Amino acid sequence: MPVALDAMGGDDAPRSTVAGAVRAAQRLSVPILLVGDQDRVERELAHHSPRPPGLEVIHAPAAIGMAESPGAALLRKRDSSIVVAVDLVKQGRASAVVSVGNSGAVMGAAALRLGMLPGVERPAIAMLLPRSTGSVVVLDGGATLDARPEHLLDFARMGAVYARCLLHVERPRVGLLNIGEEPSKGNALTKRAYALLAGSGLHFVGNVEGQQIALGDVDVVVCDGFVGNVLLKATEGCAELFHRLLRQHLTRTARARLGAWLLGPELRALGRRLDYASYGGALLVGVRGVCVVGHGRSTPAAVESAIRVAWELAQRGVVEELAAAPPLEGGTAQTPSPRTENPE
C-alpha cells in the first residue's frame, strides 16, 4: 500500500512536500498519496515534468496551520489534510502517514483516529540521533510533556522494540536521561522511573547523562517530552553550528581550501551523519499505525527521507511488533482518551 503524505504541512508547503514526494517516487519507487488542496498540489506537480508514476492526489480542502491550536483545529477542520491522511491509514488505503506540519495536530489526529496500542496510555516521538557508532533511539521527543513514571516505562518498552526493528539490536541497552549516573540523582519523576525500569526486565543500564547519548554505550534513552524536545532542538543547533564553523575555517586560506578539497568525500559523509534531513522524521510510537512526524522546516530531501522511513517501518511491521510486546510490570494498564500536546 502507498504512503499518505500531508502535502499541506510544513513551513514551505506544498512546494517542499510535493518536491520531496517526487524525489521519493523517482528514487525509491514508493507509491505516494498526496493529500491536500487538489488545485495547489497539481500546480506544484506541474513543475516536475514528466511526473513520475506512483503519485496520486487525494483532495482535502482544509489545512491546519503551524501556529494553530491543535485541539481546536482538529475539531473545526475535520476535512484537513492531516486528518484525511491519517484516515487513509485507518481505512487501510495507506500503509503509513507522513506529516511535517503542525506536530500537535498530527499527534492528536493519530491518537484519536487510529487509537492507542493495548496498555499504552500516552504516545511518544522516537527520535534517531547520531552517536559515535550508528544511531541511538531517544524518546520522547515532544509528544507527552507532563509524563508520569509509568509513561517512561512504556516509552522504554516501545523504544526497545523499535531499536530491535530498526537498529537490529537483539537486546537494546536502555538508559534513563538524568543529571547524574547515581540512582539517587534527579527529580521525583526520574527517581520513580528508575525504580520501575530497574524491575522491568529490560536491559536497563541506569541513568545516563547528556553526553552519553552521543558517546556512551546505550541504544535507547528515555525522557519526558519536554526534556526530549529541548534536547532535539539543542542537538540540531549544535550540528548546524559545527557546519558553519567548519565551513568558515576551511575557506579562510588557500591551504585550508586545498585540505577541504582532499577531504571532500569524508567531509560530505560526515555532513550527512549530522544533517537532520538524512533522518527525515521520527516515528510516533504508541498509536495503531505508522505515523512519521517531520520537522516544520523540512526540505524536499528531508521529506523524501521521512517517506523512506515510513515505508521501511511499514514493511518491517514495526507497529505489529510493538502491539505484540508484552506489558511490563508497573506499566500503564488502561487506555483512557489520549491527550497530546504541541511541542512547538
N, C-alpha and C positions, 0 to 999 in steps of 0.2 A: 504494500500500500504506500501511497505517497506521503510526503511530509507537508503539513499545513503551515504556511508562513504568514504571520501577521504583517502584511505588506504596508500597513499604515502606521506601524510602531517605530519609534526612534526619532532622533533629532533631525534626521535628513530624509525622512520617509516622504514619498515612496521611492525616491531616486536610489538611495543606497540599498534598500531592501530588494528592489527589483533587480538592480545590478548584481547583488550578491546571489539572488536566485538564478539568474542567467549563468553566472560563473559556476554554480553548483551543478546545474543541468548539463553544462558543457563538459566540465572536468570530472564530475563524479557519476554522471548518468543517473542522478536521483530524480524521480518524478516529484514534482512540487505543485501544491495548490496555493496560488497567490490569492490571499483573502484581503479584500479591500474594495474601495470605490472603483468600479469597473472602468469607468472612463479615464480616471487618473492613472490606474495601473496599465491600461492599454496604451496610453500616451507614452509612458515610460518604456514599455516594451518595444514601442516603435523605434526607439533609439538603438535597439540591439537587433540589427538585421544581419543575417537571417535569424529568426527566432529559433532557438534550439528545441528539439522535441521534449516532451515530458512536462511542459508548463501548461497549467490550466488556471484560469481566473475564476474565483468564486466571489460573487458580488456581496459586499457588506457596506451599506450606505453610511454608517456612522464610524467615528474613530474616537478613541479615548486619548486625550492629550497627556503629555508628560507631567503637567502641573496639576491635573485634575485630581480630586479626592477619589481614591479607588472605589470605596464603598458606594458613594453617591453615583459615580459614573456607571458602575455596573448595574445599578437599579434603573437608571434613566436610559441607558444605551444598550439594550439587550440585543440590538442588531449591529453592534460594533464589531470591528474586525477581530478584536481579541476574543470576544465571546463566540463568534461564529467559528473561528479557527479551533478553539477548544472543543466546541460541539462536534466538529468533524471527527475528532478523536473519539469522543463519546459515542458517536453514531457508527463507528467502525469504518469510516471513509478515509481516515488518515491514520498512519502508524505513530505519528508524533506531531507535536506542535512546537513552533519556534517563534519567539517574540523578543524584540529588542525595545519594546515600548514601555509603557508605564508598568514598572515591575510589581507594584502593589496590586494593580488591576489584573495582571497576568496570574499572580499567585491566588488572588481571590477567586477568579474565574475557574482556575484549575481545581482548587479545593472544593468549591461549591458545585461545579458542573460535573467533574469527574469523581469526586468523593475521595475519602482518605482510605489508605490501606488498613487492614484489620489491626487493631491495637495501637495505631499511631494517632496521636491527638493533634500534633502540630507539624506542618511541613518545614523543610529546611533546604536551603540552597547549598548544594555540594560543589564547591569550587575546586578546580585543579590548579595548584600553584607549583612553580618550578622549584626544585631543590638540587643539590649537588649531583645527585644521580636520579634521573627520572622526574616523577611528579609526586605530590602529596595531596591527598583529599582533605580539604578544610571545610567544615560545616558547623554552624550555619552562617551563610553569607549575607543574611538580612531578612529572612522570611519571618522569623519569630523573634521579636525584640525582647519581650519580657518572658524569658524561658524559665521553667521550673527544673529542678534537678532531674525529674523523671523524663523531661523532654530531652535533656542532654544524653541520657541513657539511650533513648530511642534514636537520637542522631548518631550515636556511636555505633549502634547495631546496623543502621542503614548505611553508614559510611563504610563499615567493614565489608558489607555485601557489595557495595559499589566498587570498592578497591579490588575485591576479588574479580569482579566482572571486567573492569576497565584496565586495571594495572596488573592483573593476573598474579596477585599475591595470595598464596594459599591461606596464610594465617596473618592477616594485617595487624601491625602493631598500632595500638590506639593510645593517643596521648590527650590529656586534658590541658588546654591552654590556661596558663596561670602566671602569676608574678614571681614564682619560685618553684623549685622542684620538690620541696618538702611537703608532705601531706598536710601539715598544719597551715600552709600558706593559702592566701586567697580570701574571698568573701564567703558569706553564708551559702550562696549558690554553688560555688566551686567545691567547698568543703563537703557539702551533702552529696554533690555529684561524684566526688572522688570515692566516697564510701559505696555508692551504688555501682560504679564502674568496677571497683575492686572485687565485688562479689558477683559480677555479671557472667563470668565465663568467657568473656572476650580476652584477647591478648593485650591486656591493659598494662602499659609501661609506666603509668603515673603521670604526674604533672610535667608539662614541657613549657619552656619559656619561648618568647617570640623568635629568638634567633635559631632555635632548634627546628622550626618549621622548615627553613631552607637548608640548615646544616646538620640536623640531627637524624638519628635512625628511627624514624617514625613514619607510618604510612597514612594514618588518619589522625587529624587533630580536631577536637570538638570544642566549641564555644557557643555562647548565645549569639543571636543575630546582630545585636548592637555592636559587640566587640568584633564579630566577623566582618561586618560591612566596613567598619573603620580600618581593620587590617587590610581588606581588599583594596580600598582606595589608597591607603598608605603604600602598599606594595606597588600599585600601578604608578604612583607618583615617583617612587624611588627608581623604578625601571626607566621611566621617561627622563628623569634627571640624569641617570647614568648614560643614556643615549646622547643627550645634549652635551654633557661634559666630554664624552669620548669623541664626539664629532668636533668639538672646539679644539681639543688637544691634537687631534690627528690632522687638522688642516692649518695649523699655525705656521709650520715651516716646510720647506721642500723635503727635508729629511723625514719629517713626520708623515708627509703625504706619500713618500716612497714606501715607508713601512706599512702604511694603511693599504697601499696597493698590493704589497706582497702578502699581507694577512687578510686580504679581501674575503675569500671564501669562508675562513674561520670566523671573521667578524660578522658576516651576514648570518651564519649559522647561530652564533651567539645572540644576535639581534632577534632571530625568530624564537629562540628559547624564552626571551624576556618580553616579547610582544604579546599583549592580550589578544590581538587579532588572531594569532595562531591557535588559541584555545577556544575562541568563538563564543561559548556560552557555558552556563552551569546548569546541571540537572536539578530540577525541583523534586527532591525525594519526599516520599510520603503520600503522594497522590496516585490515583489509579490510572496512570498513563504517563507516557514520556513527554515531559514538558521542559524545554530548554529555554532559559532566560538569559538574554544577552545584554550588553552594555548599551545605554541610550545613544552614545556617540559611535556606535559600531560602523565601521567602514564596510564596503562591499566584501572585502576579504574576510572580515570578522563575521559577516552574515553567512558567507559561504562555509566558514569553519563551524558555525553554530548548526547549520543544516547537516553538515557531515557528522557532527557529534550526535545529533538527534537520530539520524538514520542508523548509525552504528549501534547506538544503545537500543533502538527498537529491534534491530536484527538480532542482537545478543539476548534479548528477553530480560533486560535488567529489572523491569517492573515485576515480572513474574517471579524472579529470584527474590526480590525484596518482599513480595507478598508471601512467599513460601518460608521465609526465615522465621524461626520460632520466636515468640515473645520472650524477653529476658526478665529475670526476677527483678522486681522493683520498677518495671516499666509501666506505662500507662495502659490500662485495660479497657477503657471505654473510649468511644469516639463521638464526642459532642460536636455540635456545629462548629466548623473551623473558624478561627478568627485570625486573619492575616493582616500585616501592617506594611506600609510602604516604606522601604529603607532609603528612598532617595532623599 
